[in-house]
Amino acid sequence: MTSVNIATFDLDAVEPEEGAPAPDRLIAGDPRFTTWNVEEAEGGIYAGVWQATPGKWRIEYDEWEYFHILSGYSIVTEEGGEPVHLRAGDRLVLRPGFKGSWEVIETTRKDYVIRL
């Protein structure tokens, strides 16, 4: 029996989306993204799993995002701030207005919840 009020993170049931940073945001490397969106709800709520290969790019957030690092190693740095080193088990919230960079040192996978 399947519930209509439960969204599982069954990645085999989701068609992944492939992507990369916009060329004007790229700082170093050739990072590639794979995203499995498991939930897109009214009100601008998204949840899923995202993975990126090594590289560095500029990021800007208009949305609120909570994420949990599942594997890999990345560094997120806010403009004018100290680097935040992220490894498996780490959790972070990025708030609207965040500007900085994301650097993937080792292919990184995270699960996320985004609210626009």
LUMTI-413208 format. One record per residue: residue in three letters; x, y, z of N, C-alpha, C in turn. Coordinates in Angstrom, 1 decimal, always signed. Example, Ala and Ser with C-alpha at 12.3 -4.5 7.8 and 13.67 -1.06 7.14 Angstrom:
<kolmis>
{sevo:ALA; n.u:+13.2; n.v:-5.7; n.w:+7.8; ca.u:+12.3; ca.v:-4.5; ca.w:+7.8; c.u:+13.2; c.v:-3.3; c.w:+7.8}
{sevo:SER; n.u:+12.8; n.v:-2.2; n.w:+7.1; ca.u:+13.7; ca.v:-1.1; ca.w:+7.1; c.u:+12.9; c.v:+0.0; c.w:+7.9}
</kolmis>
This chain:
<kolmis>
{sevo:MET; n.u:+0.8; n.v:-1.2; n.w:+0.0; ca.u:+0.0; ca.v:+0.0; ca.w:+0.0; c.u:+0.9; c.v:+1.2; c.w:+0.0}
{sevo:THR; n.u:+0.6; n.v:+2.2; n.w:-0.8; ca.u:+1.4; ca.v:+3.4; ca.w:-1.0; c.u:+0.6; c.v:+4.6; c.w:-0.4}
{sevo:SER; n.u:+1.2; n.v:+5.4; n.w:+0.4; ca.u:+0.6; ca.v:+6.6; ca.w:+1.0; c.u:+0.7; c.v:+7.8; c.w:+0.0}
{sevo:VAL; n.u:-0.3; n.v:+8.6; n.w:-0.1; ca.u:-0.2; ca.v:+9.8; ca.w:-0.9; c.u:+0.4; c.v:+11.0; c.w:-0.1}
{sevo:ASN; n.u:+0.6; n.v:+10.8; n.w:+1.2; ca.u:+1.2; ca.v:+11.8; ca.w:+2.0; c.u:+2.6; c.v:+11.5; c.w:+2.5}
{sevo:ILE; n.u:+3.3; n.v:+10.6; n.w:+1.8; ca.u:+4.7; ca.v:+10.3; ca.w:+2.1; c.u:+5.5; c.v:+10.3; c.w:+0.8}
{sevo:ALA; n.u:+6.6; n.v:+11.0; n.w:+0.8; ca.u:+7.5; ca.v:+11.0; ca.w:-0.3; c.u:+8.8; c.v:+10.3; c.w:+0.1}
{sevo:THR; n.u:+9.1; n.v:+9.2; n.w:-0.5; ca.u:+10.4; ca.v:+8.5; ca.w:-0.1; c.u:+11.5; c.v:+9.0; c.w:-1.0}
{sevo:PHE; n.u:+12.7; n.v:+8.8; n.w:-0.6; ca.u:+13.9; ca.v:+9.2; ca.w:-1.4; c.u:+14.4; c.v:+8.0; c.w:-2.2}
{sevo:ASP; n.u:+13.5; n.v:+7.4; n.w:-3.0; ca.u:+13.8; ca.v:+6.3; ca.w:-3.8; c.u:+14.3; c.v:+6.9; c.w:-5.1}
{sevo:LEU; n.u:+15.7; n.v:+7.0; n.w:-5.3; ca.u:+16.3; ca.v:+7.6; ca.w:-6.4; c.u:+16.1; c.v:+6.8; c.w:-7.7}
{sevo:ASP; n.u:+15.8; n.v:+5.5; n.w:-7.6; ca.u:+15.6; ca.v:+4.7; ca.w:-8.8; c.u:+14.2; c.v:+5.0; c.w:-9.4}
{sevo:ALA; n.u:+13.3; n.v:+5.7; n.w:-8.6; ca.u:+12.0; ca.v:+6.0; ca.w:-9.1; c.u:+12.0; c.v:+7.4; c.w:-9.7}
{sevo:VAL; n.u:+13.1; n.v:+8.1; n.w:-9.7; ca.u:+13.2; ca.v:+9.5; ca.w:-10.2; c.u:+14.1; c.v:+9.6; c.w:-11.3}
{sevo:GLU; n.u:+13.7; n.v:+10.3; n.w:-12.4; ca.u:+14.6; ca.v:+10.6; ca.w:-13.5; c.u:+15.6; c.v:+11.7; c.w:-13.1}
{sevo:PRO; n.u:+16.9; n.v:+11.5; n.w:-13.1; ca.u:+17.8; ca.v:+12.5; ca.w:-12.7; c.u:+18.0; c.v:+13.6; c.w:-13.7}
{sevo:GLU; n.u:+18.2; n.v:+14.8; n.w:-13.2; ca.u:+18.5; ca.v:+16.0; ca.w:-14.1; c.u:+20.0; c.v:+16.2; c.w:-14.1}
{sevo:GLU; n.u:+20.6; n.v:+16.5; n.w:-15.2; ca.u:+22.0; ca.v:+16.8; ca.w:-15.3; c.u:+22.2; c.v:+18.3; c.w:-15.5}
{sevo:GLY; n.u:+23.3; n.v:+18.8; n.w:-15.0; ca.u:+23.5; ca.v:+20.2; ca.w:-15.1; c.u:+25.0; c.v:+20.6; c.w:-14.8}
{sevo:ALA; n.u:+25.2; n.v:+21.9; n.w:-14.8; ca.u:+26.5; ca.v:+22.5; ca.w:-14.5; c.u:+26.3; c.v:+23.9; c.w:-14.1}
{sevo:PRO; n.u:+27.3; n.v:+24.5; n.w:-13.5; ca.u:+27.2; ca.v:+26.0; ca.w:-13.2; c.u:+27.1; c.v:+26.8; c.w:-14.5}
{sevo:ALA; n.u:+26.4; n.v:+27.9; n.w:-14.4; ca.u:+26.4; ca.v:+28.8; ca.w:-15.6; c.u:+27.9; c.v:+29.2; c.w:-15.8}
{sevo:PRO; n.u:+28.2; n.v:+29.4; n.w:-17.1; ca.u:+29.6; ca.v:+29.7; ca.w:-17.4; c.u:+30.1; c.v:+31.0; c.w:-16.7}
{sevo:ASP; n.u:+29.3; n.v:+32.0; n.w:-16.5; ca.u:+29.7; ca.v:+33.2; ca.w:-15.9; c.u:+29.9; c.v:+33.0; c.w:-14.4}
{sevo:ARG; n.u:+29.5; n.v:+31.9; n.w:-13.8; ca.u:+29.7; ca.v:+31.6; ca.w:-12.4; c.u:+30.9; c.v:+30.7; c.w:-12.1}
{sevo:LEU; n.u:+31.4; n.v:+30.0; n.w:-13.1; ca.u:+32.4; ca.v:+29.1; ca.w:-13.0; c.u:+33.7; c.v:+29.8; c.w:-12.5}
{sevo:ILE; n.u:+34.4; n.v:+29.2; n.w:-11.5; ca.u:+35.7; ca.v:+29.8; ca.w:-11.0; c.u:+36.8; c.v:+28.8; c.w:-11.4}
{sevo:ALA; n.u:+36.6; n.v:+27.5; n.w:-11.2; ca.u:+37.6; ca.v:+26.5; ca.w:-11.5; c.u:+37.0; c.v:+25.1; c.w:-11.8}
{sevo:GLY; n.u:+37.7; n.v:+24.4; n.w:-12.6; ca.u:+37.3; ca.v:+23.0; ca.w:-12.9; c.u:+36.2; c.v:+22.9; c.w:-13.9}
{sevo:ASP; n.u:+35.6; n.v:+21.7; n.w:-13.9; ca.u:+34.5; ca.v:+21.4; ca.w:-14.8; c.u:+33.4; c.v:+20.6; c.w:-14.1}
{sevo:PRO; n.u:+32.8; n.v:+21.2; n.w:-13.0; ca.u:+31.9; ca.v:+20.5; ca.w:-12.2; c.u:+30.6; c.v:+20.1; c.w:-13.0}
{sevo:ARG; n.u:+30.1; n.v:+19.0; n.w:-12.6; ca.u:+28.8; ca.v:+18.5; ca.w:-13.2; c.u:+27.9; c.v:+18.1; c.w:-12.1}
{sevo:PHE; n.u:+26.6; n.v:+18.5; n.w:-12.3; ca.u:+25.6; ca.v:+18.2; ca.w:-11.2; c.u:+24.6; c.v:+17.1; c.w:-11.7}
{sevo:THR; n.u:+24.2; n.v:+16.3; n.w:-10.7; ca.u:+23.1; ca.v:+15.4; ca.w:-11.0; c.u:+22.1; c.v:+15.6; c.w:-9.8}
{sevo:THR; n.u:+20.8; n.v:+15.9; n.w:-10.2; ca.u:+19.8; ca.v:+16.2; ca.w:-9.2; c.u:+18.6; c.v:+15.2; c.w:-9.4}
{sevo:TRP; n.u:+18.2; n.v:+14.7; n.w:-8.2; ca.u:+17.0; ca.v:+13.8; ca.w:-8.2; c.u:+16.0; c.v:+14.6; c.w:-7.3}
{sevo:ASN; n.u:+15.0; n.v:+15.3; n.w:-8.0; ca.u:+14.0; ca.v:+16.0; ca.w:-7.3; c.u:+12.9; c.v:+14.9; c.w:-6.9}
{sevo:VAL; n.u:+12.7; n.v:+14.7; n.w:-5.6; ca.u:+11.7; ca.v:+13.7; ca.w:-5.2; c.u:+10.4; c.v:+14.4; c.w:-4.8}
{sevo:GLU; n.u:+10.4; n.v:+15.7; n.w:-4.6; ca.u:+9.3; ca.v:+16.5; ca.w:-4.1; c.u:+9.3; c.v:+17.9; c.w:-4.7}
{sevo:GLU; n.u:+8.2; n.v:+18.3; n.w:-5.3; ca.u:+7.9; ca.v:+19.6; ca.w:-5.7; c.u:+6.5; c.v:+20.0; c.w:-5.3}
{sevo:ALA; n.u:+6.4; n.v:+20.8; n.w:-4.2; ca.u:+5.1; ca.v:+21.0; ca.w:-3.6; c.u:+4.7; c.v:+22.5; c.w:-3.8}
{sevo:GLU; n.u:+3.4; n.v:+22.7; n.w:-3.7; ca.u:+2.8; ca.v:+24.1; ca.w:-3.8; c.u:+3.5; c.v:+24.9; c.w:-2.8}
{sevo:GLY; n.u:+3.7; n.v:+26.2; n.w:-3.1; ca.u:+4.3; ca.v:+27.1; ca.w:-2.2; c.u:+5.8; c.v:+27.2; c.w:-2.4}
{sevo:GLY; n.u:+6.4; n.v:+26.5; n.w:-3.4; ca.u:+7.8; ca.v:+26.6; ca.w:-3.7; c.u:+8.6; c.v:+25.7; c.w:-2.7}
{sevo:ILE; n.u:+8.2; n.v:+24.5; n.w:-2.4; ca.u:+9.0; ca.v:+23.6; ca.w:-1.6; c.u:+9.5; c.v:+22.5; c.w:-2.5}
{sevo:TYR; n.u:+10.8; n.v:+22.2; n.w:-2.4; ca.u:+11.5; ca.v:+21.2; ca.w:-3.1; c.u:+12.3; c.v:+20.4; c.w:-2.2}
{sevo:ALA; n.u:+12.4; n.v:+19.1; n.w:-2.5; ca.u:+13.3; ca.v:+18.2; ca.w:-1.7; c.u:+13.9; c.v:+17.1; c.w:-2.7}
{sevo:GLY; n.u:+15.1; n.v:+16.7; n.w:-2.4; ca.u:+15.7; ca.v:+15.7; ca.w:-3.2; c.u:+17.1; c.v:+15.4; c.w:-2.8}
{sevo:VAL; n.u:+17.9; n.v:+14.9; n.w:-3.8; ca.u:+19.3; ca.v:+14.6; ca.w:-3.6; c.u:+20.0; c.v:+15.3; c.w:-4.8}
{sevo:TRP; n.u:+21.2; n.v:+15.9; n.w:-4.5; ca.u:+22.0; ca.v:+16.6; ca.w:-5.4; c.u:+23.4; c.v:+16.1; c.w:-5.3}
{sevo:GLN; n.u:+24.1; n.v:+15.9; n.w:-6.4; ca.u:+25.5; ca.v:+15.5; ca.w:-6.4; c.u:+26.3; c.v:+16.4; c.w:-7.4}
{sevo:ALA; n.u:+27.5; n.v:+16.7; n.w:-7.0; ca.u:+28.4; ca.v:+17.5; ca.w:-7.8; c.u:+29.8; c.v:+16.9; c.w:-7.9}
{sevo:THR; n.u:+30.4; n.v:+17.0; n.w:-9.0; ca.u:+31.8; ca.v:+16.6; ca.w:-9.2; c.u:+32.7; c.v:+17.8; c.w:-8.9}
{sevo:PRO; n.u:+34.1; n.v:+17.5; n.w:-8.7; ca.u:+35.0; ca.v:+18.6; ca.w:-8.3; c.u:+35.0; c.v:+19.8; c.w:-9.3}
{sevo:GLY; n.u:+35.1; n.v:+21.0; n.w:-8.6; ca.u:+35.2; ca.v:+22.3; ca.w:-9.3; c.u:+34.7; c.v:+23.4; c.w:-8.3}
{sevo:LYS; n.u:+34.7; n.v:+24.6; n.w:-8.7; ca.u:+34.4; ca.v:+25.7; ca.w:-7.9; c.u:+33.6; c.v:+26.7; c.w:-8.7}
{sevo:TRP; n.u:+32.5; n.v:+27.3; n.w:-8.1; ca.u:+31.6; ca.v:+28.3; ca.w:-8.7; c.u:+31.0; c.v:+29.2; c.w:-7.7}
{sevo:ARG; n.u:+30.6; n.v:+30.4; n.w:-8.2; ca.u:+29.9; ca.v:+31.4; ca.w:-7.4; c.u:+28.5; c.v:+31.0; c.w:-7.2}
{sevo:ILE; n.u:+27.9; n.v:+31.2; n.w:-6.0; ca.u:+26.5; ca.v:+30.9; ca.w:-5.7; c.u:+25.9; c.v:+32.1; c.w:-5.1}
{sevo:GLU; n.u:+24.6; n.v:+32.3; n.w:-5.3; ca.u:+23.7; ca.v:+33.3; ca.w:-4.7; c.u:+22.4; c.v:+32.7; c.w:-4.4}
{sevo:TYR; n.u:+21.9; n.v:+32.9; n.w:-3.2; ca.u:+20.6; ca.v:+32.3; ca.w:-2.8; c.u:+19.6; c.v:+33.3; c.w:-2.6}
{sevo:ASP; n.u:+18.4; n.v:+33.1; n.w:-3.4; ca.u:+17.2; ca.v:+33.9; ca.w:-3.1; c.u:+16.3; c.v:+33.1; c.w:-2.3}
{sevo:GLU; n.u:+16.6; n.v:+31.8; n.w:-2.1; ca.u:+15.7; ca.v:+30.8; ca.w:-1.4; c.u:+16.4; c.v:+30.4; c.w:-0.1}
{sevo:TRP; n.u:+15.7; n.v:+29.7; n.w:+0.7; ca.u:+16.2; ca.v:+29.1; ca.w:+1.9; c.u:+16.4; c.v:+27.6; c.w:+1.7}
{sevo:GLU; n.u:+17.6; n.v:+27.1; n.w:+2.1; ca.u:+17.9; ca.v:+25.7; ca.w:+1.8; c.u:+18.5; c.v:+25.1; c.w:+3.1}
{sevo:TYR; n.u:+18.0; n.v:+24.0; n.w:+3.5; ca.u:+18.6; ca.v:+23.1; ca.w:+4.5; c.u:+19.2; c.v:+21.9; c.w:+3.7}
{sevo:PHE; n.u:+20.4; n.v:+21.5; n.w:+4.1; ca.u:+20.9; ca.v:+20.3; ca.w:+3.5; c.u:+21.8; c.v:+19.5; c.w:+4.4}
{sevo:HIS; n.u:+21.9; n.v:+18.2; n.w:+4.1; ca.u:+22.7; ca.v:+17.3; ca.w:+4.9; c.u:+23.7; c.v:+16.6; c.w:+3.9}
{sevo:ILE; n.u:+25.0; n.v:+16.7; n.w:+4.2; ca.u:+26.0; ca.v:+16.1; ca.w:+3.3; c.u:+26.0; c.v:+14.5; c.w:+3.6}
{sevo:LEU; n.u:+25.8; n.v:+13.8; n.w:+2.5; ca.u:+25.8; ca.v:+12.3; ca.w:+2.6; c.u:+27.1; c.v:+11.7; c.w:+2.3}
{sevo:SER; n.u:+27.9; n.v:+12.3; n.w:+1.4; ca.u:+29.2; ca.v:+11.9; ca.w:+1.1; c.u:+30.0; c.v:+13.0; c.w:+0.4}
{sevo:GLY; n.u:+31.4; n.v:+12.8; n.w:+0.4; ca.u:+32.2; ca.v:+13.7; ca.w:-0.2; c.u:+32.8; c.v:+14.8; c.w:+0.7}
{sevo:TYR; n.u:+33.4; n.v:+15.8; n.w:+0.0; ca.u:+34.0; ca.v:+16.9; ca.w:+0.8; c.u:+33.9; c.v:+18.2; c.w:-0.1}
{sevo:SER; n.u:+33.2; n.v:+19.2; n.w:+0.5; ca.u:+33.1; ca.v:+20.5; ca.w:-0.2; c.u:+33.4; c.v:+21.6; c.w:+0.8}
{sevo:ILE; n.u:+33.6; n.v:+22.8; n.w:+0.2; ca.u:+33.9; ca.v:+24.0; ca.w:+1.0; c.u:+32.9; c.v:+25.1; c.w:+0.5}
{sevo:VAL; n.u:+32.1; n.v:+25.6; n.w:+1.4; ca.u:+31.2; ca.v:+26.7; ca.w:+1.1; c.u:+31.8; c.v:+28.0; c.w:+1.8}
{sevo:THR; n.u:+31.9; n.v:+29.1; n.w:+1.1; ca.u:+32.5; ca.v:+30.3; ca.w:+1.7; c.u:+31.6; c.v:+31.5; c.w:+1.3}
{sevo:GLU; n.u:+31.1; n.v:+32.2; n.w:+2.3; ca.u:+30.4; ca.v:+33.4; ca.w:+2.1; c.u:+31.3; c.v:+34.5; c.w:+1.8}
{sevo:GLU; n.u:+30.9; n.v:+35.5; n.w:+0.9; ca.u:+31.7; ca.v:+36.6; ca.w:+0.6; c.u:+32.1; c.v:+37.3; c.w:+1.9}
{sevo:GLY; n.u:+33.4; n.v:+37.5; n.w:+2.2; ca.u:+33.9; ca.v:+38.2; ca.w:+3.4; c.u:+33.9; c.v:+37.3; c.w:+4.6}
{sevo:GLY; n.u:+33.5; n.v:+36.0; n.w:+4.4; ca.u:+33.4; ca.v:+35.1; ca.w:+5.6; c.u:+34.5; c.v:+34.0; c.w:+5.6}
{sevo:GLU; n.u:+34.5; n.v:+33.2; n.w:+6.6; ca.u:+35.4; ca.v:+32.1; ca.w:+6.7; c.u:+34.8; c.v:+30.8; c.w:+6.0}
{sevo:PRO; n.u:+35.7; n.v:+30.0; n.w:+5.4; ca.u:+35.2; ca.v:+28.8; ca.w:+4.7; c.u:+34.6; c.v:+27.8; c.w:+5.7}
{sevo:VAL; n.u:+33.5; n.v:+27.2; n.w:+5.2; ca.u:+32.9; ca.v:+26.1; ca.w:+6.0; c.u:+33.2; c.v:+24.8; c.w:+5.3}
{sevo:HIS; n.u:+33.9; n.v:+23.9; n.w:+6.0; ca.u:+34.3; ca.v:+22.6; ca.w:+5.4; c.u:+33.2; c.v:+21.6; c.w:+5.7}
{sevo:LEU; n.u:+32.7; n.v:+21.0; n.w:+4.6; ca.u:+31.5; ca.v:+20.1; ca.w:+4.7; c.u:+31.9; c.v:+18.7; c.w:+4.4}
{sevo:ARG; n.u:+31.6; n.v:+17.7; n.w:+5.3; ca.u:+31.9; ca.v:+16.3; ca.w:+5.0; c.u:+30.6; c.v:+15.5; c.w:+5.4}
{sevo:ALA; n.u:+30.6; n.v:+14.2; n.w:+5.1; ca.u:+29.5; ca.v:+13.4; ca.w:+5.4; c.u:+29.0; c.v:+13.6; c.w:+6.9}
{sevo:GLY; n.u:+27.7; n.v:+13.8; n.w:+7.0; ca.u:+27.1; ca.v:+14.0; ca.w:+8.4; c.u:+26.9; c.v:+15.5; c.w:+8.7}
{sevo:ASP; n.u:+27.6; n.v:+16.4; n.w:+8.0; ca.u:+27.4; ca.v:+17.8; ca.w:+8.3; c.u:+26.1; c.v:+18.3; c.w:+7.7}
{sevo:ARG; n.u:+25.5; n.v:+19.3; n.w:+8.4; ca.u:+24.2; ca.v:+19.9; ca.w:+8.0; c.u:+24.4; c.v:+21.4; c.w:+8.0}
{sevo:LEU; n.u:+23.7; n.v:+22.1; n.w:+7.1; ca.u:+23.8; ca.v:+23.5; ca.w:+7.0; c.u:+22.5; c.v:+24.1; c.w:+6.5}
{sevo:VAL; n.u:+22.2; n.v:+25.4; n.w:+6.9; ca.u:+21.1; ca.v:+26.2; ca.w:+6.3; c.u:+21.8; c.v:+27.4; c.w:+5.6}
{sevo:LEU; n.u:+21.4; n.v:+27.6; n.w:+4.4; ca.u:+21.8; ca.v:+28.8; ca.w:+3.6; c.u:+20.5; c.v:+29.6; c.w:+3.5}
{sevo:ARG; n.u:+20.6; n.v:+30.9; n.w:+3.9; ca.u:+19.5; ca.v:+31.7; ca.w:+3.9; c.u:+19.4; c.v:+32.6; c.w:+2.7}
{sevo:PRO; n.u:+18.3; n.v:+33.2; n.w:+2.3; ca.u:+18.2; ca.v:+34.1; ca.w:+1.2; c.u:+19.1; c.v:+35.3; c.w:+1.5}
{sevo:GLY; n.u:+19.8; n.v:+35.6; n.w:+0.4; ca.u:+20.8; ca.v:+36.7; ca.w:+0.5; c.u:+22.2; c.v:+36.2; c.w:+0.5}
{sevo:PHE; n.u:+22.4; n.v:+34.9; n.w:+0.7; ca.u:+23.7; ca.v:+34.3; ca.w:+0.8; c.u:+24.4; c.v:+34.5; c.w:-0.6}
{sevo:LYS; n.u:+25.7; n.v:+35.0; n.w:-0.5; ca.u:+26.5; ca.v:+35.1; ca.w:-1.7; c.u:+27.9; c.v:+34.6; c.w:-1.4}
{sevo:GLY; n.u:+28.4; n.v:+33.8; n.w:-2.3; ca.u:+29.7; ca.v:+33.2; ca.w:-2.0; c.u:+30.1; c.v:+32.2; c.w:-3.0}
{sevo:SER; n.u:+30.8; n.v:+31.2; n.w:-2.6; ca.u:+31.3; ca.v:+30.1; ca.w:-3.5; c.u:+31.1; c.v:+28.7; c.w:-2.9}
{sevo:TRP; n.u:+30.9; n.v:+27.8; n.w:-3.8; ca.u:+30.9; ca.v:+26.4; ca.w:-3.5; c.u:+32.0; c.v:+25.7; c.w:-4.2}
{sevo:GLU; n.u:+32.9; n.v:+25.0; n.w:-3.4; ca.u:+34.0; ca.v:+24.3; ca.w:-4.0; c.u:+33.9; c.v:+22.8; c.w:-3.6}
{sevo:VAL; n.u:+33.8; n.v:+22.0; n.w:-4.6; ca.u:+33.7; ca.v:+20.5; ca.w:-4.4; c.u:+35.2; c.v:+20.0; c.w:-4.6}
{sevo:ILE; n.u:+35.7; n.v:+19.5; n.w:-3.5; ca.u:+37.0; ca.v:+18.9; ca.w:-3.4; c.u:+36.9; c.v:+17.4; c.w:-3.8}
{sevo:GLU; n.u:+36.0; n.v:+16.7; n.w:-3.2; ca.u:+35.7; ca.v:+15.3; ca.w:-3.6; c.u:+34.2; c.v:+15.2; c.w:-3.9}
{sevo:THR; n.u:+33.9; n.v:+14.5; n.w:-5.0; ca.u:+32.4; ca.v:+14.4; ca.w:-5.4; c.u:+31.6; c.v:+14.4; c.w:-4.2}
{sevo:THR; n.u:+30.6; n.v:+15.3; n.w:-4.1; ca.u:+29.8; ca.v:+15.5; ca.w:-3.0; c.u:+28.3; c.v:+15.2; c.w:-3.3}
{sevo:ARG; n.u:+27.6; n.v:+14.5; n.w:-2.3; ca.u:+26.2; ca.v:+14.2; ca.w:-2.5; c.u:+25.5; c.v:+14.7; c.w:-1.2}
{sevo:LYS; n.u:+24.4; n.v:+15.4; n.w:-1.4; ca.u:+23.6; ca.v:+15.9; ca.w:-0.3; c.u:+22.2; c.v:+15.7; c.w:-0.5}
{sevo:ASP; n.u:+21.4; n.v:+15.6; n.w:+0.6; ca.u:+19.9; ca.v:+15.7; ca.w:+0.4; c.u:+19.5; c.v:+17.1; c.w:+0.9}
{sevo:TYR; n.u:+18.4; n.v:+17.6; n.w:+0.4; ca.u:+18.1; ca.v:+19.0; ca.w:+0.6; c.u:+16.6; c.v:+19.2; c.w:+0.7}
{sevo:VAL; n.u:+16.3; n.v:+20.3; n.w:+1.3; ca.u:+14.9; ca.v:+20.9; ca.w:+1.3; c.u:+15.1; c.v:+22.3; c.w:+1.0}
{sevo:ILE; n.u:+14.4; n.v:+22.8; n.w:+0.0; ca.u:+14.4; ca.v:+24.2; ca.w:-0.4; c.u:+13.1; c.v:+24.8; c.w:-0.3}
{sevo:ARG; n.u:+13.0; n.v:+26.1; n.w:+0.2; ca.u:+11.8; ca.v:+26.8; ca.w:+0.2; c.u:+12.0; c.v:+28.2; c.w:-0.5}
{sevo:LEU; n.u:+11.3; n.v:+28.4; n.w:-1.5; ca.u:+11.4; ca.v:+29.7; ca.w:-2.2; c.u:+10.8; c.v:+30.8; c.w:-1.5}
</kolmis>
